[in-house]
Amino acid sequence: MRLTFCGVRGSTAAPGPEFVRYGGNTSCVALARDSEPPSLVLDGGTGLRRLSKLLGPLAFEGTLLLGHLHWDHTQGLPFFAAADEGRVHLYLPAQGHPVEVLRRSIGPPHFPLRPEELRGHWTFSSLEPGEHDIDGWTVLALDIPHLGGRTFGYRISDGTATVAYLSDHNPTQLGDGPDGLGEYHDAALRLADGVDLLIHDAQHTAAELPDKAFLGHAAAEYAVALGRRAGAKRVALFHHDPDRTDDEIDAIQASIGGGTSRPFAAAEGMTVDLPC
């Protein structure tokens, strides 16, 4: 499995010279089998435009899974040029008719086009919790706590490697947990159990959490601790705060150090081959 981070920023895009090394585009991760083009995409933030550049002249043929429907995970959908001549099957957490739900942010007066008017061949489906076979990918979807709408975490396998994706996760909603960073609850542990790579919300630090937990995100220290408890082989810190500079992300990564889960800060354009 080859994984490419196309957007790693949270909440809103962050352009500017102090955000160059880690990138300013919002959540989007592309998965590919071996040397094939990416065929499964996690979230459609502004990083989705980067996937079009990655594909070059190729049209996208595959699946797009949305973890939830906040702007930073959907604003790239109308700008996905690689879909213009391609086929996209989009899944979102079940919460009513999928097209009607998407129209709340993609469609007049907020945007000139409606979802069904996007170029290319798009289909839209609701996804229920549980295990699914999607175009040959094994996908486990589970509800995880986050503010402002239903949110899924995903566990994805192609038979050679397994990835867990908890891009937006607010474990303090379920209590302080043993270390004050939030509960290590059953859904999070099940998704992350023994994975080759855990991609996890790291928008805050432990020191910031008391003042910022109400925003619905996790601390980087929680991500690493969850990875350790679940036996994840690696942990990618993801969904960086839009005001977090490259140097500040470097400092967080350095402060967390190594350990069995070998944590690292995800950067836009970074490619990871799994298992590794």
C-alpha positions in Angstrom: 0.0 0.0 0.0 1.2 3.5 -0.9 -0.2 6.4 1.1 0.2 10.1 0.1 -0.7 13.0 2.4 -2.3 15.6 0.1 -3.5 17.9 2.8 -2.6 17.8 6.6 -4.0 21.1 8.0 -7.1 21.4 10.1 -10.0 23.8 10.4 -9.0 26.1 7.5 -6.2 26.3 4.9 -3.1 28.1 6.0 -1.1 29.8 3.2 2.1 31.7 3.9 5.9 31.2 4.1 5.7 29.9 7.7 3.6 26.9 6.6 5.6 25.7 3.6 7.3 22.6 4.8 4.2 20.9 6.3 1.8 22.6 3.9 -1.4 24.6 4.2 -4.0 22.5 2.5 -6.7 20.8 4.5 -7.4 17.1 5.1 -6.9 14.7 2.2 -5.1 11.3 2.2 -4.8 9.1 -1.0 -4.3 5.4 -0.8 -3.0 3.2 -3.7 -2.3 -0.5 -4.1 1.4 -1.1 -5.0 2.3 1.0 -8.1 -1.3 1.6 -9.2 -2.8 5.1 -9.1 -4.6 6.1 -5.9 -8.1 4.6 -5.8 -9.3 5.4 -2.3 -9.3 8.9 -0.9 -9.9 9.9 2.7 -11.6 13.3 3.0 -12.0 16.0 0.4 -10.4 19.1 1.9 -8.4 21.6 -0.2 -5.7 19.0 -0.4 -7.8 17.2 -3.0 -6.5 19.6 -5.6 -3.0 18.3 -4.9 -4.2 14.8 -5.7 -5.2 16.0 -9.2 -1.6 17.2 -9.7 -0.3 13.8 -8.4 -2.4 12.0 -11.0 -1.2 14.2 -13.8 -3.1 13.4 -17.0 -5.0 10.4 -15.4 -8.6 10.7 -14.5 -9.5 9.5 -11.0 -11.4 6.2 -10.8 -12.3 5.2 -7.3 -13.8 6.0 -3.9 -13.8 9.0 -1.7 -14.7 8.5 2.0 -15.6 11.5 4.1 -15.1 11.2 7.8 -17.5 14.1 8.4 -18.8 17.2 6.7 -17.0 20.2 8.1 -15.7 22.6 5.5 -12.1 21.6 5.9 -13.0 18.1 4.7 -15.3 19.0 1.8 -14.2 22.3 0.2 -12.0 20.5 -2.3 -14.8 18.5 -3.8 -15.8 21.0 -6.5 -12.2 21.6 -7.4 -11.2 18.0 -8.0 -10.1 18.3 -11.6 -9.0 14.7 -11.8 -12.7 13.7 -11.5 -13.9 15.8 -14.4 -13.4 12.9 -16.8 -13.4 10.2 -14.1 -15.7 8.3 -11.8 -16.1 9.0 -8.1 -18.2 7.1 -5.6 -18.4 9.3 -2.5 -19.5 7.9 0.9 -20.4 10.0 3.9 -21.6 9.0 7.4 -25.3 8.2 7.3 -27.4 11.2 8.3 -30.2 11.6 5.7 -30.1 11.7 1.9 -26.4 12.2 1.0 -27.0 14.7 -1.8 -29.4 16.8 0.3 -26.9 16.8 3.1 -24.1 17.9 0.8 -26.3 20.6 -0.7 -26.2 22.5 2.6 -22.7 23.7 1.8 -22.3 22.8 -1.9 -25.0 24.7 -3.7 -26.6 28.2 -3.9 -26.3 30.6 -2.2 -23.1 29.2 -0.7 -21.6 27.8 -4.0 -22.7 28.0 -7.6 -22.9 24.3 -8.3 -24.8 21.5 -6.5 -23.2 18.1 -5.9 -25.1 16.5 -8.7 -23.8 19.2 -11.1 -20.1 18.4 -10.5 -18.2 17.4 -13.7 -17.5 13.7 -14.2 -19.5 10.8 -13.0 -20.3 11.1 -9.3 -22.4 8.9 -7.1 -23.3 9.6 -3.5 -24.0 7.1 -0.8 -24.6 7.0 3.0 -22.4 4.7 5.0 -23.4 3.0 8.2 -21.1 1.9 10.9 -19.5 -1.6 10.5 -17.3 -3.4 8.1 -17.6 -2.9 4.4 -16.0 -4.2 1.2 -15.5 -1.1 -1.0 -13.8 -1.7 -4.3 -11.6 -4.4 -2.8 -10.6 -2.3 0.2 -11.8 -3.6 3.6 -13.2 -0.6 5.5 -14.3 -0.6 9.1 -16.3 2.6 10.0 -17.0 3.5 13.6 -18.5 6.6 15.3 -16.0 8.7 17.2 -16.6 11.8 19.3 -16.2 15.2 17.5 -18.3 18.4 17.6 -20.8 19.5 15.1 -22.1 16.4 13.3 -21.7 12.7 12.9 -18.0 11.7 12.6 -16.5 8.3 11.6 -13.0 7.0 12.1 -11.9 4.5 9.6 -9.7 1.3 9.6 -8.7 0.4 6.0 -6.8 -2.7 4.7 -5.8 -3.9 1.3 -4.7 -7.3 2.5 -1.0 -6.2 2.8 -1.2 -3.3 5.3 -3.7 -1.6 7.5 -4.3 2.1 8.2 -6.4 3.8 10.9 -7.7 7.3 10.1 -9.1 9.5 13.0 -8.6 12.9 11.5 -11.0 14.7 13.9 -11.3 13.2 17.4 -12.5 14.7 20.7 -11.9 12.0 23.3 -12.4 14.4 26.2 -16.1 14.4 25.3 -16.1 10.9 27.0 -14.2 12.0 30.0 -10.7 13.1 31.1 -9.2 9.6 30.8 -6.3 8.3 32.9 -3.9 11.1 31.9 -6.3 14.0 31.4 -6.1 13.8 27.6 -9.4 12.0 27.0 -10.7 8.5 27.2 -9.0 5.6 25.3 -12.4 4.3 24.3 -13.4 1.1 22.6 -14.0 2.5 19.1 -10.6 4.3 19.0 -8.8 1.2 20.3 -10.6 -1.1 17.9 -9.8 1.1 14.9 -6.1 1.5 15.8 -5.4 -2.1 17.0 -2.1 -3.2 15.6 -2.3 -1.0 12.5 0.8 -0.3 10.4 -0.1 3.4 10.5 -2.4 5.4 12.8 -3.2 8.9 11.3 -4.6 10.9 14.2 -5.9 14.4 15.1 -3.0 16.3 16.7 -4.4 19.9 16.5 -3.5 20.7 20.1 -0.8 20.0 22.7 -1.5 18.7 26.2 -0.7 22.1 27.6 -3.3 23.8 25.3 -6.0 21.2 25.8 -7.7 22.7 28.9 -8.4 25.9 26.9 -9.1 24.4 23.5 -10.8 21.0 24.0 -14.1 22.7 23.4 -13.1 23.0 19.8 -13.5 19.3 19.3 -9.9 18.0 18.8 -7.2 16.0 20.4 -3.7 16.6 21.7 -0.7 15.2 19.9 0.3 13.4 23.2 -3.1 11.6 23.1 -2.4 10.4 19.5 0.9 8.9 20.5 -0.5 7.3 23.7 -3.4 5.8 21.7 -0.9 4.4 19.3 1.1 2.8 22.1 -1.9 1.3 23.8 -3.3 -0.1 20.5 0.0 -1.4 19.3 0.2 0.7 16.2 3.5 0.4 14.4 3.7 4.1 13.5 1.7 7.3 14.4 1.2 10.2 12.0 0.3 13.5 13.7 -2.3 15.1 11.5 -4.8 18.0 11.2 -2.3 20.6 12.4 -3.7 23.8 13.8 -3.9 26.4 11.0 -1.8 28.8 13.1 0.9 26.2 13.9 4.0 27.2 12.0 6.5 24.7 10.6 9.0 25.4 13.4 6.3 24.9 16.0 5.3 21.5 14.5 9.0 20.6 14.5 9.1 21.4 18.2 6.0 19.2 19.0 7.5 16.3 17.1 10.8 16.7 18.9 9.1 16.9 22.3 7.2 13.7 21.7 10.3 11.8 20.7 10.5 8.2 19.5 9.0 5.2 21.2 7.5 2.0 19.9 5.0 3.9 17.6 7.7 6.1 16.0 5.5 9.2 15.8 6.1 11.8 13.0 4.3 14.9 11.9 2.5 14.4 8.6 3.5 16.8 5.8 1.8 17.6 2.6 3.3 15.7 -0.3 4.8 13.0 2.0 4.5 9.4 0.7 4.6 6.4 3.0 4.9 2.8 1.7 3.3 0.2 3.9 4.1 -2.1 5.6 7.3 -0.4 6.6 
